[in-house]
Amino acid sequence: MIWLTWRQFRSSAAMTAAVLVVLGIALAVTGPGLASRYAAGIAGCTPNDTCADFFDRFFGECQIPFLALTLVVLILPALAGLFWGAPLVTRELEADTHLLVWNQSITRARWLAVKLGLTGLVAMAAAGVCGLAVTWWSDPLDQSAVPEMARMAPLVFGARGITPMGYAAFAFVLGVTLGVLVRRTLPAMALTLIAFAAIQLAMPLLVRPHLMPPVTSTFELGRTNVEGMVPQGGAMHIFLSTSAVPGHAGAWVLSSYLVDPSGRVVGGDRASGPSSTVARSVPVSTTSGPCAPTGGLGTEACTAEINRLGYRQQATYQPLKRFWPLQWIETGIYVLLTLALAWLCFRRVRRGLS
């Protein structure tokens, strides 16, 4: 049974291995140079306190390959579910070749176990190797990325560490399960894509923020969390960052508000600023004092004055140090979902297929 399964699957496995080898060689060749450039840039910018400018240049130069590799890791599990999982049983059912196997000495459970085990392990290994290789290559870029593309950001988190293995296992068994239920290859592939995409969207939006209790703190305003200030209507509009907090680089910010001295949220207009900021109106004099044009509008003096008045950023976030704990927890969830789907497959094959 193992030999037969391998004979059916070896061409796909060989093609996947070839692609991973080419990708691995490209990463191995370019990775050390990328790390050297980052180390040299840090050594040059640290004495002059210009690392923020270096991060912008460094990440901007490598943003396209960074995003491309991230998408490759995110798409790979879905491909395993579509092209390996969904057709695994349906092609046997459509061709009626499963009846021949079941009339031999091989039981249905053993037939499915070998197919799930061998192909599923290859899918997990491919996603794991790809994810870990990209994690290693992207480390300098993860440390210099803008907050929206940091390692803890929803888009990037799923393409790092060990979660791609959990995604691949789940997508593969999801495809097999839907194939067993639908019994047609193309509908099973379409349903697999829709279901997997929906779950992948729901995880960072609804589940991941609560896997560990988030931290809520208040922070003084400064360069990290203020992206600009504009006087309007006798008040100062502050463009408050919604993706960064001072002293916690790389944190995943779940919410960010400007609060007044009594702790109440200051109202604002999201549409009046960049997509990553919210404009908040602060009643401070813009005709005299530190926030007047002659007093240095938008400078540290104006920010210090607003801090003196008691205005703060209140943010709820997941710190970067929780990256690996969240990776293990989320992967564990996908493993449990995979086992549940596998149980459903065995139950259906043993009792409901003919």
C-alpha positions as CSV (number, residue, x, y, z in Angstrom):
1,M,0.0,0.0,0.0
2,I,2.9,2.4,0.8
3,W,4.5,1.5,-2.5
4,L,1.3,2.1,-4.5
5,T,0.6,5.4,-2.8
6,W,4.2,6.6,-3.5
7,R,3.9,5.6,-7.1
8,Q,0.8,7.7,-7.4
9,F,2.3,10.7,-5.6
10,R,5.9,10.6,-6.6
11,S,5.7,13.0,-9.6
12,S,4.0,15.7,-7.5
13,A,6.5,15.2,-4.7
14,A,9.4,15.4,-7.1
15,M,8.1,18.6,-8.6
16,T,7.6,20.2,-5.2
17,A,11.1,19.1,-4.0
18,A,12.6,20.6,-7.1
19,V,10.9,24.0,-6.5
20,L,12.0,23.9,-2.9
21,V,15.6,23.2,-3.8
22,V,15.7,26.1,-6.3
23,L,14.1,28.4,-3.6
24,G,16.5,27.1,-1.0
25,I,19.5,27.8,-3.2
26,A,18.3,31.3,-3.9
27,L,17.8,32.0,-0.2
28,A,21.1,30.5,0.8
29,V,23.0,32.6,-1.8
30,T,21.3,35.9,-1.0
31,G,20.6,35.5,2.7
32,P,24.2,36.1,4.1
33,G,24.6,39.2,2.0
34,L,21.3,40.6,3.3
35,A,22.3,39.9,6.9
36,S,25.7,41.6,6.3
37,R,24.1,44.7,4.8
38,Y,21.8,44.9,7.8
39,A,24.6,44.5,10.3
40,A,26.7,47.1,8.5
41,G,23.8,49.5,8.4
42,I,23.1,49.1,12.1
43,A,26.8,49.7,13.0
44,G,26.7,52.9,10.9
45,C,23.4,54.4,12.1
46,T,23.6,53.6,15.8
47,P,26.2,56.3,16.7
48,N,24.3,59.0,14.9
49,D,20.8,57.8,16.0
50,T,19.7,57.6,12.3
51,C,18.5,54.0,12.4
52,A,14.9,54.9,11.6
53,D,16.1,56.3,8.2
54,F,18.2,53.2,7.6
55,F,15.3,50.9,8.3
56,D,13.1,52.7,5.8
57,R,15.8,52.5,3.1
58,F,16.7,48.9,3.8
59,F,13.2,47.6,3.9
60,G,12.1,49.7,0.9
61,E,14.9,48.2,-1.2
62,C,13.9,44.6,-0.4
63,Q,10.2,45.0,0.0
64,I,9.2,43.2,-3.2
65,P,11.1,39.9,-2.5
66,F,10.0,40.2,1.1
67,L,6.3,40.3,0.1
68,A,6.8,37.7,-2.6
69,L,8.3,35.1,-0.3
70,T,5.7,35.8,2.4
71,L,2.9,35.1,-0.2
72,V,4.7,31.9,-1.3
73,V,4.6,30.5,2.2
74,L,1.0,31.6,2.7
75,I,-0.2,30.0,-0.6
76,L,1.7,26.7,-0.3
77,P,-0.7,25.2,2.3
78,A,-3.7,26.1,0.2
79,L,-2.1,24.5,-2.8
80,A,-1.6,21.3,-0.8
81,G,-5.3,21.3,0.1
82,L,-6.4,22.0,-3.5
83,F,-4.2,19.7,-5.5
84,W,-3.2,17.0,-3.1
85,G,-6.0,16.8,-0.6
86,A,-9.2,17.3,-2.6
87,P,-8.4,14.8,-5.4
88,L,-6.8,12.2,-3.1
89,V,-10.1,10.2,-2.6
90,T,-12.3,11.8,-5.3
91,R,-10.2,10.6,-8.2
92,E,-10.5,7.1,-6.9
93,L,-14.2,7.4,-6.4
94,E,-14.8,9.0,-9.8
95,A,-12.8,6.2,-11.5
96,D,-14.2,3.5,-9.3
97,T,-10.7,2.2,-8.6
98,H,-11.4,2.3,-4.8
99,L,-13.6,-0.8,-5.3
100,L,-10.7,-2.8,-6.6
101,V,-8.5,-1.9,-3.6
102,W,-11.2,-2.6,-1.1
103,N,-11.8,-6.0,-2.5
104,Q,-8.2,-7.0,-1.8
105,S,-6.7,-7.7,1.6
106,I,-6.3,-4.0,2.3
107,T,-8.9,-2.6,4.7
108,R,-10.5,0.8,4.0
109,A,-9.0,2.2,7.2
110,R,-5.5,1.1,6.2
111,W,-6.0,2.4,2.7
112,L,-7.0,5.8,3.9
113,A,-4.4,5.9,6.7
114,V,-1.5,5.3,4.3
115,K,-2.7,7.9,1.8
116,L,-3.3,10.5,4.5
117,G,-0.1,9.8,6.4
118,L,2.3,9.7,3.5
119,T,0.9,12.6,1.5
120,G,0.1,14.6,4.6
121,L,3.6,14.3,6.0
122,V,5.1,15.4,2.7
123,A,2.8,18.5,2.6
124,M,3.8,19.4,6.2
125,A,7.5,18.9,5.5
126,A,7.3,21.1,2.3
127,A,5.5,23.9,4.1
128,G,7.8,23.6,7.2
129,V,11.0,23.7,5.2
130,C,9.7,26.6,3.1
131,G,8.4,28.5,6.2
132,L,11.6,28.1,8.2
133,A,13.9,29.0,5.3
134,V,11.9,32.2,4.6
135,T,11.9,33.0,8.3
136,W,15.7,32.7,8.4
137,W,16.2,34.8,5.2
138,S,13.7,37.5,6.3
139,D,15.1,38.0,9.8
140,P,16.9,41.3,8.9
141,L,13.8,42.6,7.1
142,D,11.5,41.5,9.9
143,Q,13.6,43.6,12.3
144,S,13.5,46.7,10.0
145,A,10.0,46.4,8.6
146,V,7.3,49.0,9.1
147,P,4.8,48.1,11.9
148,E,2.2,46.9,9.4
149,M,4.7,44.3,8.1
150,A,6.4,43.3,11.3
151,R,6.8,39.7,12.3
152,M,3.7,39.8,14.6
153,A,1.5,41.5,12.0
154,P,-1.4,39.3,10.8
155,L,-0.1,38.9,7.2
156,V,3.5,38.1,8.1
157,F,2.9,36.0,11.3
158,G,1.3,33.1,9.3
159,A,4.3,32.9,7.0
160,R,6.9,32.6,9.7
161,G,8.0,29.8,12.2
162,I,6.1,26.6,12.4
163,T,2.6,27.7,11.7
164,P,2.9,26.9,7.9
165,M,3.2,23.2,8.9
166,G,-0.1,23.4,10.8
167,Y,-1.8,25.2,8.0
168,A,-0.6,22.6,5.4
169,A,-1.8,19.7,7.5
170,F,-5.1,21.3,8.0
171,A,-5.6,22.4,4.4
172,F,-4.6,18.9,3.1
173,V,-7.0,17.0,5.4
174,L,-9.7,19.6,4.8
175,G,-9.4,18.9,1.1
176,V,-9.6,15.2,1.7
177,T,-12.7,15.5,4.0
178,L,-14.6,17.7,1.5
179,G,-13.7,15.3,-1.3
180,V,-15.1,12.4,0.7
181,L,-18.3,14.3,1.4
182,V,-18.8,15.8,-2.0
183,R,-17.3,12.9,-4.0
184,R,-16.4,15.2,-7.0
185,T,-13.0,16.7,-7.6
186,L,-13.7,20.1,-8.9
187,P,-16.5,21.0,-6.4
188,A,-14.2,19.7,-3.6
189,M,-11.4,21.9,-4.8
190,A,-13.6,25.0,-4.9
191,L,-15.0,24.3,-1.4
192,T,-11.6,23.6,0.0
193,L,-10.3,27.0,-1.3
194,I,-13.4,28.9,0.1
195,A,-13.3,27.1,3.5
196,F,-9.6,27.4,4.0
197,A,-9.5,31.1,3.0
198,A,-12.4,31.9,5.4
199,I,-10.7,30.1,8.3
200,Q,-7.4,31.8,7.5
201,L,-9.1,35.2,7.7
202,A,-11.0,34.4,10.8
203,M,-8.0,33.2,12.7
204,P,-6.0,36.5,12.9
205,L,-9.2,38.6,13.1
206,L,-11.2,36.7,15.7
207,V,-9.1,34.0,17.4
208,R,-5.4,34.9,17.5
209,P,-5.8,38.2,19.4
210,H,-7.3,36.2,22.3
211,L,-5.0,33.2,22.4
212,M,-3.0,35.0,25.1
213,P,-4.5,37.9,27.2
214,P,-3.4,41.1,25.4
215,V,-1.5,43.9,27.3
216,T,-3.2,47.3,27.7
217,S,-0.9,50.3,28.6
218,T,-0.7,54.0,28.3
219,F,2.2,55.8,26.6
220,E,3.5,59.3,26.3
221,L,3.3,60.8,22.8
222,G,6.5,60.9,20.7
223,R,8.1,60.0,17.4
224,T,7.0,56.4,17.6
225,N,3.3,56.9,18.0
226,V,2.7,60.3,16.5
227,E,3.0,60.6,12.7
228,G,2.2,64.3,12.4
229,M,0.3,67.3,13.8
230,V,-1.9,69.8,12.0
231,P,-3.6,72.9,13.6
232,Q,-7.3,73.1,12.7
233,G,-10.1,75.1,14.3
234,G,-8.2,76.4,17.3
235,A,-7.0,72.9,18.2
236,M,-4.2,70.5,17.3
237,H,-5.1,67.5,15.2
238,I,-2.7,64.6,16.1
239,F,-2.2,61.8,13.7
240,L,-1.9,58.9,16.2
241,S,-0.3,55.7,14.9
242,T,-2.6,52.6,15.2
243,S,0.2,50.1,14.7
244,A,3.1,51.2,16.9
245,V,3.7,51.8,20.6
246,P,6.9,53.3,22.2
247,G,9.3,50.8,23.7
248,H,7.8,47.7,22.1
249,A,9.1,47.5,18.6
250,G,7.5,44.8,16.5
251,A,4.4,44.5,18.8
252,W,1.0,43.7,17.2
253,V,-1.2,46.6,18.2
254,L,-4.8,45.6,18.5
255,S,-6.2,49.0,19.3
256,S,-4.8,52.5,19.8
257,Y,-6.6,55.5,21.2
258,L,-5.8,59.0,22.4
259,V,-7.1,59.6,25.9
260,D,-7.4,62.9,27.8
261,P,-6.1,63.4,31.4
262,S,-9.3,61.8,32.8
263,G,-8.8,58.7,30.7
264,R,-11.6,59.3,28.3
265,V,-11.1,58.6,24.6
266,V,-10.6,61.7,22.5
267,G,-12.8,61.7,19.4
268,G,-11.3,62.0,15.9
269,D,-11.7,61.4,12.2
270,R,-10.1,58.3,10.8
271,A,-10.6,59.5,7.2
272,S,-8.5,62.6,7.7
273,G,-5.2,60.9,8.1
274,P,-3.1,58.1,6.5
275,S,-4.5,54.6,6.7
276,S,-2.3,53.7,9.6
277,T,-3.3,56.7,11.7
278,V,-6.3,58.4,13.3
279,A,-6.6,62.2,13.6
280,R,-7.4,63.3,17.2
281,S,-8.3,66.8,18.1
282,V,-6.5,68.2,21.2
283,P,-7.5,71.6,22.6
284,V,-4.2,73.3,22.8
285,S,-3.3,76.8,21.7
286,T,-1.9,77.0,18.2
287,T,-1.4,80.8,18.3
288,S,0.9,81.0,21.2
289,G,3.2,78.8,23.2
290,P,5.1,75.7,22.0
291,C,2.5,74.7,19.4
292,A,2.4,78.1,17.7
293,P,4.1,78.3,14.3
294,T,6.9,80.5,15.8
295,G,7.2,78.0,18.7
296,G,8.1,75.1,16.5
297,L,4.9,73.6,15.1
298,G,4.9,69.8,15.1
299,T,8.3,69.6,16.9
300,E,9.2,67.9,20.1
301,A,8.3,71.1,22.0
302,C,4.7,70.8,21.0
303,T,4.6,67.1,21.7
304,A,6.0,67.8,25.2
305,E,3.3,70.4,25.8
306,I,0.6,67.9,24.9
307,N,2.1,65.4,27.2
308,R,2.3,67.9,30.0
309,L,-1.4,68.5,29.6
310,G,-2.0,64.8,30.3
311,Y,-2.8,63.4,26.9
312,R,-1.6,59.8,26.3
313,Q,-1.8,56.9,23.8
314,Q,-3.8,54.0,25.2
315,A,-3.0,50.8,23.4
316,T,-3.8,47.1,23.6
317,Y,-1.2,44.9,22.0
318,Q,0.5,41.6,21.9
319,P,4.3,42.1,22.5
320,L,6.9,40.6,20.2
321,K,8.2,38.3,22.9
322,R,4.9,36.3,22.5
323,F,5.7,35.4,18.9
324,W,6.8,31.8,19.6
325,P,4.2,31.0,22.3
326,L,1.5,32.2,19.9
327,Q,3.1,30.1,17.1
328,W,2.9,27.0,19.2
329,I,-0.7,27.6,20.4
330,E,-2.0,28.4,16.9
331,T,-0.2,25.4,15.4
332,G,-1.7,23.2,18.2
333,I,-5.2,24.5,17.3
334,Y,-4.7,23.5,13.6
335,V,-3.4,20.1,14.7
336,L,-6.5,19.5,16.7
337,L,-8.7,20.6,13.8
338,T,-6.7,18.3,11.5
339,L,-7.2,15.3,13.8
340,A,-11.0,16.0,14.0
341,L,-11.3,16.1,10.2
342,A,-9.2,13.0,9.9
343,W,-11.6,11.2,12.3
344,L,-14.5,12.3,10.1
345,C,-12.8,11.0,7.0
346,F,-12.2,7.6,8.6
347,R,-15.8,7.4,9.8
348,R,-17.2,8.4,6.4
349,V,-14.9,6.0,4.4
350,R,-15.6,3.0,6.7
351,R,-19.4,3.5,6.9
352,G,-20.7,5.8,4.2
353,L,-18.9,5.1,0.9
354,S,-19.5,2.3,-1.5
